[in-house]
């Protein structure tokens, strides 16, 4: 059967329209990649294959584990210059014990980079492990830390995605006269230096969390926010726990709230 040129042109045009429609449907959401360390990790799901989270990890919670709830469709209108689609999906690639260097060397950054699409968001928070001088397998000095942040930022931009640097969240020490002090030394300033140098959006989570924890008080955050647990309460920690770096669910949720607050502040003065 002979098909006219007009029909062929119509079919070709229809194919293009259907392709574009499919693309638009596919891209109705923005991927929000989280890269960082154990304070950001999602300990549920496939983080520890073969482990039962409730029996072997709970109440340990990374702030990235509870971040999705702050990116509901209602909330996205408050950060509409950063996330322009009608939905956002958190893709948490953070991993415990990783510095900027080891996150890159293990190929974890490459797996993010290869999947990045235009207008995706990459939120990066490192520093806890970079500073571990006593652990050479993860340590990187502040200049090396800067260099890897540059790489993450520049390669994110290569893909048309949006990088956001987050200063390392506070540890629960040192306290002085009722105020929580900076435990991250030069790494806190190093992340700010890179943000200024490359004109990158920055959320100062170190300062935000110190201010909020100081407001709540040392006793309260020690008991309710950080992994300081009594004996005989949690199956995963029968002997209790003394940990002033990692979070219980309440602490993780409050830190995630501070990150979202930071996104709202950035949205007000958006410059890509």
KOLSETOR-295628 format. One line per 2 residues: number of its first residue (from 1); their letters; for each residue x, y, z of N, C-alpha, C. Coordinates in steps of 0.1 Angstrom, whole numbers, plus 5000, padded with zeros to 4 digits. Layout:
REM KOLSETOR-295628
NUM> a> X/Y/Z/X/Y/Z/X/Y/Z  ...
***
This chain:
REM KOLSETOR-295628
1> xx> 5008/4988/5000/5000/5000/5000/5009/5012/5000  5005/5022/4992/5013/5034/4991/5008/5045/5001
3> xx> 5018/5050/5009/5015/5060/5019/5019/5073/5014  5011/5083/5014/5014/5097/5009/5025/5103/5018
5> xx> 5032/5113/5012/5042/5120/5019/5036/5128/5031  5024/5133/5029/5017/5141/5039/5014/5132/5052
7> xx> 5010/5120/5049/5007/5111/5060/5020/5108/5068  5031/5105/5060/5044/5102/5066/5049/5114/5075
9> xx> 5047/5126/5070/5051/5138/5077/5043/5139/5090  5030/5136/5089/5021/5137/5101/5026/5127/5111
11> xx> 5029/5115/5107/5033/5104/5116/5046/5108/5123  5055/5113/5115/5068/5117/5120/5066/5128/5131
13> xx> 5058/5138/5127/5055/5149/5137/5048/5144/5150  5039/5134/5148/5033/5128/5160/5043/5121/5169
15> xx> 5052/5114/5162/5063/5107/5170/5071/5117/5178  5074/5128/5172/5082/5138/5180/5074/5143/5192
17> xx> 5061/5146/5189/5053/5151/5200/5052/5141/5211  5050/5128/5208/5049/5118/5218/5062/5116/5226
19> xx> 5073/5118/5218/5086/5117/5225/5087/5128/5235  5084/5140/5231/5085/5152/5240/5076/5151/5252
21> xx> 5064/5146/5249/5055/5144/5261/5060/5134/5271  5066/5123/5265/5071/5112/5274/5083/5118/5282
23> xx> 5091/5126/5276/5102/5133/5283/5098/5142/5294  5087/5150/5291/5082/5159/5301/5076/5151/5313
25> xx> 5069/5140/5310/5063/5132/5321/5075/5126/5329  5085/5122/5322/5096/5115/5329/5103/5126/5338
27> xx> 5104/5138/5334/5112/5148/5341/5103/5157/5350  5091/5152/5354/5083/5160/5363/5089/5161/5377
29> xx> 5098/5153/5380/5105/5154/5393/5119/5158/5392  5124/5164/5403/5138/5167/5404/5145/5158/5413
31> xx> 5157/5152/5409/5164/5144/5418/5173/5153/5427  5172/5150/5440/5181/5158/5449/5191/5148/5455
33> xx> 5203/5148/5450/5213/5139/5455/5220/5144/5467  5221/5136/5477/5228/5139/5489/5241/5131/5489
35> xx> 5253/5138/5490/5266/5131/5491/5272/5136/5504  5278/5127/5512/5284/5130/5524/5287/5118/5533
37> xx> 5286/5120/5546/5291/5110/5555/5280/5104/5564  5283/5098/5575/5274/5091/5583/5263/5099/5590
39> xx> 5266/5112/5591/5255/5121/5597/5244/5123/5588  5246/5121/5575/5236/5123/5564/5230/5110/5560
41> xx> 5236/5099/5562/5232/5086/5557/5217/5082/5560  5212/5074/5550/5199/5067/5553/5203/5053/5557
43> xx> 5200/5050/5569/5204/5037/5575/5194/5026/5572  5183/5029/5566/5173/5019/5563/5176/5014/5549
45> xx> 5167/5005/5544/5168/5001/5530/5181/4992/5528  5188/4996/5517/5199/4987/5514/5213/4993/5518
47> xx> 5213/5001/5528/5226/5007/5533/5234/4995/5539  5229/4987/5547/5236/4975/5552/5228/4963/5548
49> xx> 5231/4957/5537/5224/4946/5532/5225/4934/5542  5214/4928/5545/5213/4917/5554/5211/4921/5568
51> xx> 5211/4934/5571/5209/4939/5585/5194/4943/5586  5189/4940/5598/5175/4945/5601/5177/4958/5609
53> xx> 5172/4969/5602/5174/4982/5608/5169/4984/5622  5157/4979/5624/5150/4981/5637/5157/4973/5648
55> xx> 5163/4962/5644/5169/4953/5654/5184/4956/5656  5191/4961/5645/5205/4962/5646/5211/4976/5644
57> xx> 5202/4986/5642/5207/5000/5640/5199/5010/5648  5185/5009/5648/5177/5019/5655/5181/5021/5669
59> xx> 5181/5034/5673/5175/5046/5667/5185/5055/5659  5196/5049/5655/5205/5057/5647/5198/5062/5634
61> xx> 5199/5075/5631/5192/5081/5620/5201/5092/5614  5203/5092/5601/5210/5103/5594/5200/5113/5590
63> xx> 5204/5126/5590/5194/5136/5586/5189/5135/5572  5197/5129/5563/5192/5127/5549/5181/5116/5549
65> xx> 5181/5108/5559/5171/5097/5560/5157/5102/5562  5156/5114/5567/5143/5120/5570/5140/5133/5562
67> xx> 5149/5135/5552/5148/5148/5545/5137/5148/5535  5133/5136/5530/5122/5136/5519/5109/5143/5524
69> xx> 5106/5141/5537/5093/5147/5542/5093/5162/5540  5105/5169/5540/5105/5183/5538/5104/5188/5524
71> xx> 5104/5178/5515/5103/5181/5500/5089/5177/5495  5079/5178/5503/5065/5175/5498/5061/5186/5488
73> xx> 5051/5183/5480/5046/5192/5470/5042/5205/5476  5037/5206/5488/5033/5218/5494/5045/5227/5497
75> xx> 5056/5220/5502/5068/5227/5506/5076/5232/5494  5075/5226/5483/5084/5229/5471/5081/5244/5466
77> xx> 5069/5249/5469/5066/5262/5465/5075/5273/5472  5080/5268/5483/5089/5277/5491/5103/5277/5486
79> xx> 5107/5268/5477/5120/5267/5472/5119/5266/5456  5110/5273/5450/5106/5271/5436/5117/5276/5427
81> xx> 5126/5284/5431/5137/5288/5423/5149/5277/5422  5149/5269/5433/5159/5258/5433/5154/5246/5427
83> xx> 5141/5242/5431/5135/5230/5425/5123/5235/5418  5123/5234/5404/5113/5240/5396/5102/5230/5392
85> xx> 5104/5217/5395/5093/5208/5391/5083/5206/5402  5073/5198/5400/5062/5197/5409/5064/5186/5420
87> xx> 5076/5179/5419/5080/5170/5429/5095/5168/5429  5100/5163/5440/5114/5161/5442/5116/5148/5449
89> xx> 5126/5141/5445/5129/5128/5450/5144/5128/5456  5145/5125/5469/5158/5124/5475/5165/5111/5471
91> xx> 5177/5113/5466/5186/5101/5462/5198/5102/5471  5198/5095/5482/5208/5096/5493/5219/5087/5490
93> xx> 5231/5093/5486/5243/5085/5483/5253/5086/5494  5250/5093/5505/5260/5094/5516/5264/5081/5522
95> xx> 5276/5080/5527/5281/5067/5532/5290/5070/5545  5288/5062/5555/5295/5064/5567/5310/5062/5565
97> xx> 5318/5070/5572/5332/5069/5572/5339/5075/5560  5332/5082/5551/5338/5087/5539/5341/5102/5540
99> xx> 5353/5105/5535/5357/5119/5534/5355/5122/5519  5358/5135/5516/5356/5139/5502/5365/5130/5493
101> xx> 5377/5127/5498/5387/5119/5490/5382/5105/5488  5378/5098/5498/5374/5084/5497/5361/5083/5490
103> xx> 5352/5093/5491/5339/5092/5484/5342/5093/5469  5352/5100/5465/5356/5101/5451/5364/5088/5447
105> xx> 5374/5084/5454/5382/5073/5451/5375/5060/5449  5364/5058/5457/5356/5046/5457/5346/5045/5445
107> xx> 5346/5056/5437/5337/5056/5426/5323/5061/5429  5321/5065/5442/5307/5069/5446/5303/5082/5439
109> xx> 5312/5091/5437/5309/5104/5430/5306/5101/5416  5313/5092/5410/5311/5089/5395/5297/5083/5393
111> xx> 5292/5075/5402/5278/5070/5401/5268/5081/5401  5271/5091/5409/5261/5103/5409/5263/5111/5396
113> xx> 5275/5114/5393/5278/5122/5381/5272/5117/5368  5273/5103/5367/5268/5097/5354/5253/5098/5353
115> xx> 5246/5100/5365/5231/5100/5364/5226/5114/5365  5234/5124/5367/5229/5138/5368/5222/5142/5355
117> xx> 5211/5149/5358/5204/5156/5347/5203/5171/5349  5201/5178/5339/5199/5193/5341/5189/5196/5351
119> xx> 5192/5206/5360/5183/5211/5370/5182/5201/5382  5189/5190/5382/5190/5182/5394/5198/5190/5405
121> xx> 5197/5186/5417/5204/5193/5428/5213/5183/5435  5225/5188/5438/5235/5180/5446/5238/5187/5459
123> xx> 5235/5182/5470/5238/5188/5483/5249/5180/5489  5260/5187/5492/5272/5180/5496/5276/5185/5510
125> xx> 5278/5175/5519/5282/5178/5533/5293/5168/5537  5305/5173/5538/5317/5165/5542/5324/5173/5553
127> xx> 5334/5167/5559/5343/5173/5569/5345/5165/5581  5336/5157/5586/5338/5149/5598/5349/5140/5596
129> xx> 5350/5133/5585/5360/5123/5583/5373/5128/5576  5371/5139/5569/5383/5145/5562/5393/5149/5573
131> xx> 5388/5153/5585/5396/5158/5596/5403/5147/5604  5400/5135/5601/5405/5123/5610/5419/5120/5608
133> xx> 5428/5129/5613/5442/5127/5612/5447/5113/5617  5441/5108/5627/5444/5095/5632/5440/5083/5624
135> xx> 5433/5086/5613/5428/5075/5604/5432/5078/5590  5444/5075/5586/5450/5079/5573/5442/5073/5561
137> xx> 5434/5063/5563/5426/5057/5552/5415/5066/5548  5412/5076/5556/5401/5086/5552/5405/5100/5553
139> xx> 5416/5103/5560/5421/5117/5562/5424/5124/5549  5421/5137/5548/5425/5146/5537/5427/5160/5544
141> xx> 5438/5166/5541/5440/5180/5547/5430/5190/5541  5429/5201/5547/5419/5211/5543/5421/5216/5528
143> xx> 5433/5216/5523/5435/5219/5509/5430/5208/5500  5433/5196/5504/5427/5185/5496/5412/5185/5497
145> xx> 5407/5188/5508/5392/5189/5510/5386/5199/5500  5393/5211/5499/5389/5221/5490/5389/5216/5476
147> xx> 5400/5209/5472/5401/5204/5458/5390/5195/5454  5386/5186/5464/5375/5176/5460/5362/5183/5460
149> xx> 5360/5193/5468/5348/5201/5467/5347/5208/5454  5358/5214/5449/5359/5220/5436/5354/5211/5425
151> xx> 5360/5199/5426/5356/5188/5416/5341/5185/5416  5336/5183/5428/5321/5180/5429/5313/5191/5423
153> xx> 5317/5204/5427/5309/5215/5422/5310/5217/5407  5322/5217/5402/5324/5219/5388/5318/5208/5379
155> xx> 5319/5196/5383/5313/5185/5375/5298/5185/5376  5293/5189/5388/5278/5191/5389/5273/5201/5379
157> xx> 5280/5212/5378/5277/5223/5369/5278/5219/5354  5288/5210/5351/5290/5205/5338/5277/5198/5333
159> xx> 5270/5192/5342/5258/5185/5338/5245/5194/5338  5247/5207/5341/5236/5216/5342/5228/5214/5355
161> xx> 5234/5208/5365/5227/5206/5378/5232/5216/5387  5226/5217/5399/5228/5228/5409/5236/5223/5421
163> xx> 5248/5227/5423/5255/5223/5435/5252/5232/5447  5251/5226/5459/5249/5233/5471/5259/5227/5482
165> xx> 5268/5236/5487/5277/5231/5497/5270/5233/5511  5272/5223/5520/5267/5224/5533/5279/5223/5543
167> xx> 5281/5232/5552/5291/5230/5562/5288/5219/5571  5298/5212/5577/5295/5200/5585/5287/5203/5597
169> xx> 5277/5195/5599/5268/5196/5610/5276/5195/5623  5271/5202/5633/5278/5203/5646/5279/5189/5653
171> xx> 5290/5187/5660/5291/5177/5670/5286/5182/5683  5283/5174/5693/5278/5178/5706/5289/5181/5715
173> xx> 5299/5188/5710/5311/5193/5718/5319/5202/5709  5327/5211/5715/5328/5214/5729/5317/5225/5733
175> xx> 5313/5224/5746/5304/5234/5751/5312/5244/5760  5308/5256/5759/5314/5267/5768/5304/5277/5772
177> xx> 5302/5278/5785/5292/5287/5791/5278/5286/5784  5274/5273/5782/5261/5271/5777/5259/5272/5762
179> xx> 5271/5275/5755/5270/5276/5740/5279/5266/5734  5274/5259/5723/5281/5249/5716/5291/5256/5707
181> xx> 5303/5251/5707/5314/5257/5699/5317/5249/5687  5325/5254/5678/5329/5248/5665/5339/5236/5668
183> xx> 5335/5224/5663/5344/5213/5665/5351/5209/5652  5349/5217/5641/5353/5213/5628/5365/5221/5623
185> xx> 5371/5229/5632/5383/5236/5628/5383/5243/5615  5394/5241/5607/5396/5248/5594/5387/5243/5583
187> xx> 5380/5231/5585/5372/5225/5575/5359/5233/5573  5354/5239/5584/5342/5248/5583/5345/5259/5574
189> xx> 5356/5266/5577/5360/5278/5568/5363/5274/5554  5370/5262/5553/5374/5258/5539/5362/5256/5530
191> xx> 5351/5251/5535/5339/5249/5527/5333/5263/5523  5334/5273/5532/5329/5286/5529/5338/5293/5519
193> xx> 5351/5290/5520/5361/5296/5510/5358/5291/5496  5354/5278/5494/5351/5273/5481/5338/5278/5476
195> xx> 5328/5280/5485/5316/5286/5481/5318/5300/5476  5326/5307/5482/5329/5321/5478/5337/5321/5465
197> xx> 5347/5313/5464/5356/5312/5452/5348/5309/5440  5339/5299/5441/5332/5294/5429/5318/5299/5428
199> xx> 5314/5308/5437/5301/5314/5437/5290/5303/5438  5292/5295/5448/5283/5284/5450/5273/5286/5462
201> xx> 5261/5282/5461/5252/5283/5472/5257/5275/5484  5256/5281/5496/5261/5275/5508/5250/5276/5519
203> xx> 5249/5265/5526/5241/5264/5538/5250/5262/5549  5251/5272/5559/5260/5271/5570/5254/5262/5581
205> xx> 5253/5249/5579/5247/5240/5588/5254/5239/5601  5268/5241/5601/5275/5241/5613/5270/5252/5623
207> xx> 5269/5264/5617/5264/5275/5626/5250/5273/5629  5241/5270/5620/5227/5268/5623/5225/5257/5633
209> xx> 5232/5246/5632/5230/5235/5642/5235/5239/5656  5247/5246/5656/5252/5251/5669/5243/5260/5676
211> xx> 5237/5270/5668/5228/5279/5674/5215/5272/5679  5210/5263/5671/5198/5256/5676/5200/5247/5688
213> xx> 5211/5240/5687/5215/5231/5699/5217/5239/5711  5224/5251/5710/5226/5259/5721/5213/5264/5727
215> xx> 5204/5268/5719/5191/5272/5723/5183/5261/5731  5184/5249/5726/5178/5238/5733/5184/5233/5746
217> xx> 5197/5236/5746/5205/5233/5759/5212/5220/5758  5224/5219/5764/5233/5208/5764/5226/5195/5768
219> xx> 5219/5196/5780/5213/5184/5785/5203/5178/5776  5195/5187/5770/5184/5182/5762/5189/5176/5749
221> xx> 5198/5182/5742/5203/5177/5729/5211/5164/5732  5218/5164/5743/5226/5152/5746/5217/5140/5748
223> xx> 5206/5141/5754/5197/5130/5757/5187/5127/5745  5183/5138/5738/5172/5136/5728/5177/5136/5713
225> xx> 5188/5143/5711/5193/5145/5697/5204/5135/5693  5213/5133/5702/5225/5125/5698/5224/5111/5704
227> xx> 5232/5102/5699/5231/5088/5703/5237/5084/5716  5232/5091/5726/5236/5088/5740/5224/5080/5746
229> xx> 5226/5067/5747/5215/5059/5751/5217/5051/5764  5206/5050/5772/5208/5042/5784/5208/5027/5781
231> xx> 5213/5019/5790/5213/5005/5789/5199/4999/5789  5198/4988/5781/5185/4980/5782/5173/4985/5775
233> xx> 5175/4996/5767/5163/5002/5761/5162/4997/5746  5173/4998/5739/5172/4995/5725/5179/4981/5722
235> xx> 5173/4973/5714/5178/4960/5711/5192/4961/5705  5194/4971/5696/5207/4972/5689/5218/4977/5699
237> xx> 5215/4983/5710/5225/4988/5719/5221/4984/5734  5222/4971/5736/5219/4966/5750/5227/4972/5761
239> xx> 5239/4976/5758/5248/4982/5768/5248/4997/5768  5238/5002/5761/5238/5017/5759/5248/5022/5749
241> xx> 5249/5035/5748/5258/5041/5738/5261/5055/5742  5274/5059/5740/5278/5073/5742/5284/5078/5729
243> xx> 5276/5086/5722/5280/5090/5708/5274/5105/5706  5284/5114/5705/5280/5128/5704/5282/5133/5690
245> xx> 5282/5124/5680/5283/5128/5666/5270/5124/5658  5265/5112/5661/5254/5107/5653/5240/5110/5660
247> xx> 5230/5109/5652/5217/5114/5657/5207/5103/5660  5198/5105/5669/5185/5098/5671/5175/5105/5662
249> xx> 5163/5099/5660/5154/5104/5650/5150/5119/5653  5149/5123/5665/5145/5137/5668/5156/5146/5663
251> xx> 5168/5143/5666/5180/5151/5662/5181/5152/5647  5180/5141/5641/5181/5140/5626/5170/5149/5620
253> xx> 5158/5148/5625/5147/5156/5619/5149/5171/5621  5154/5175/5632/5157/5189/5635/5168/5194/5625
255> xx> 5178/5186/5623/5189/5190/5614/5183/5191/5600  5175/5181/5595/5169/5181/5582/5160/5194/5581
257> xx> 5154/5198/5591/5146/5210/5591/5155/5222/5589  5166/5222/5595/5175/5233/5594/5181/5234/5580
259> xx> 5183/5223/5573/5188/5223/5559/5177/5228/5550  5164/5224/5553/5153/5230/5544/5152/5245/5547
261> xx> 5153/5249/5559/5153/5263/5562/5164/5270/5554  5176/5264/5553/5186/5270/5545/5183/5271/5531
263> xx> 5176/5261/5526/5172/5261/5512/5162/5273/5509  5153/5275/5519/5143/5286/5517/5150/5300/5517
265> xx> 5161/5301/5525/5168/5313/5526/5176/5315/5513  5181/5305/5507/5188/5306/5494/5178/5309/5483
267> xx> 5166/5304/5484/5156/5307/5474/5153/5322/5473  5154/5329/5484/5150/5343/5484/5160/5351/5476
269> xx> 5173/5347/5476/5183/5354/5469/5190/5345/5458  5181/5338/5451/5186/5328/5441/5195/5334/5431
271> xx> 5207/5328/5430/5216/5330/5419/5223/5317/5415  5220/5312/5403/5225/5299/5399/5240/5301/5395
***
